[in-house]
Structure formats: C-alpha cells, structure tokens
Amino acid sequence: MQTVKDRKLILADGSEYYGYGFGSREEKLLEIVFNTSVVGYQEILSDPSYTDQGVVMTYPLIGNYGMADDDYETERPTISALIVREYNDDPSNFRSTQTLAQVMEAYGVAGISGLDTRKLNRHIRDCGSMLAILTGAEVDSASALERLRSYNPPRDAVSRVSRSRMVCYEAAEPKYHVVAVDCGMKQNIVRSMNDRGMSVTVVPWNTSAEDILALKPDGLFLSNGPGDPTDVVPLIETVRALKGKLPVFGICLGHQILSLAYGAKTYKLKFGHRGGNHPVKNLLTDKVEITSQNHSYAVMPESLEGTGLRITHINLLDNTVEGVSCEEDRAFAVQYHPESAPGPQDSAYLFDYFAKWMGER
C-alpha cells in the first residue's frame, strides 16, 4: 500500500491536488472533465469520445470489479487519465481477467487516487472544464504550469480514433445494410444494430459520399466521437451531400455533425454532460428517458430555425437540445447514448425507429 503521495494534478487556474499514482506514470497534458456514473469505468476507459481527456469519477470506489474481456468499447483506449478517490487493485468478479491498473499501464493511461474528488468536481462544475497536467509530485509546479499554459490541444482526435479501413459486421438474420461512419464508434452500437437485423459496414470518418453510396446501404449511421464537431469538416460535407438520399441516424458527435450539415451551429458547454442518469424529455411522446451521456458540445437551439430540423428531445437539467429530426429526409439524431441502456433500456426504441425508416425506402 502506498504511503507517500507521488503524483499531482495541476489545473490551468493553478490549483493543485496530490495523490497516489496507478496505471501509466507518464506526464499527461489533458482536458479535465467529470463523470457521475456509479458503474461503467471500463466502458468509460475504452470509450474513444474521451480521447485526450482526464476523467474525474464522482463515485468514490473504482477498480473493484476489475476488467472483463467482453466489455471494452474499443480495442485501444485513448483516454488520457482517470482521477479517482479510492482505487481498488484487488477486484472481486469472476469475469475479471486483469486489474484496471494493468490495462491502464498497457495503454499509457495515467491514474491518480487519494485526492478529494468532491472538491475537484465542485471546482470543475463552478469554473468549467479546463486544461490540466498530471505529473510527478516532485516536479516543479511553476515549470509544469508553464508547460500547461503553452499547450495547444490537438484538433485531430477523430482522425486518430477512426478505423483506417472498412470493417463489416454481419447480422445473424440480416434485414438491412447500414453504413456506419466511424468517428470513434462504441462497439455496443454495432451490437445493438446487429441484434435488430442490421448488418453494419463501418467506414473511416473521411469516406466520401460517392463511396458510401457505392456500398448500396439502406441507411447511414453517424457515430459518437471526441472533440469539436466543427473540426470534422469532410464528414459534415459528406452528410450534406447525402441528406435526403438515405435514412440517417446520428448519436452524440453524430447528432452534432447532422445538425451542422443542415446549417445549424454548435457551442461548447461549461462542463459538459457525462453520466448515466440524465433526464431527457421526448417532445413527441411527452415521456422522460433516463439517459447515458458523454459530450462537451451541444447544438444551439436558435440556429435550427429554417434548417428543416425540428427539436425532438430536450435535457431537463439545462434545456439543451438532445434530439433533432427531419421527417422529409428521414434523418434524425440524439445527443445521448441509447446503446448504453441505463435502467430499463429506455432509449433502445431509437434503433427500431431507424429500422422502420429504412423499411419504408
């Protein structure tokens, strides 16, 4: 058991937090955000949408059920760091094959535990997400802060996490063929579509409209992914060229990309939405869904006017746009993650909705 705090986290505003290191001991420059989920740290660790970010977990105990081979969202985690109150390196779970620290070390993900995560999360909530540096406790704070303040975050996250070549996932009983554009796609999205008779051809993020149409799909899917959606210009142009030609379904970053393709605008939230209990109201049914979310950006509601998209879902915590639709073009998208299925799979109907629109072609 560690007795000396050997790592420290320095935020861009100069505040410091000391703790114990686990996983990779590399120095990390990152954007610090928080997630309020009680379980799911393996899915968070392996979700490409967290690329270049350090995630503060509000639940105090992390690592207690280890890491299971079947639960990864991607093969190679690209998150920068996990920041936790208490790390457990002796998991109790018959499905576990490795500890969280072992996986983090293998993929260069840094970790720090033993700090006051309640205080840190309140700081992020009040001051907003910001850049931070995770380094050794012995490192000079002034020089570390200087490196942090001269750091320019990369803007190529989608190109780094997207597949570089086409991959096909056949459904057991195929009814539809979906082309899914990979911007950092979670594997459970593929499973959710396969379970509903959709064979999925996953293509790189910059695949052209012509190449997508050449695959003769019944529908187009736009995946989740990291970073600012306005950086993904080639995909925005591709979706603009394809709208009205295919049914389109977007999730998270895909929701933002679809909105931008129709002429709307996006903006960065103060501290984003990350957790498994966000209430979202479906304006078409007046029902409230409990959703899983992970995003820093949102669609400006006033910018949707005149685009052909209408708002279908709103977040009941802050009234941000959570869903849009254009029935004429058979295009729709949601900001949250229906494949993550918090609670009784409230949002799974969206995949059935996509299948319905493909069946009406």
Summary of the structure (lengths in Angstrom):
residues: 361
radius of gyration: 20.4
end to end distance: 61.4
largest distance: 64.1
contacts: 1309
relative contact order: 0.13
helix: 27%
strand: 35%
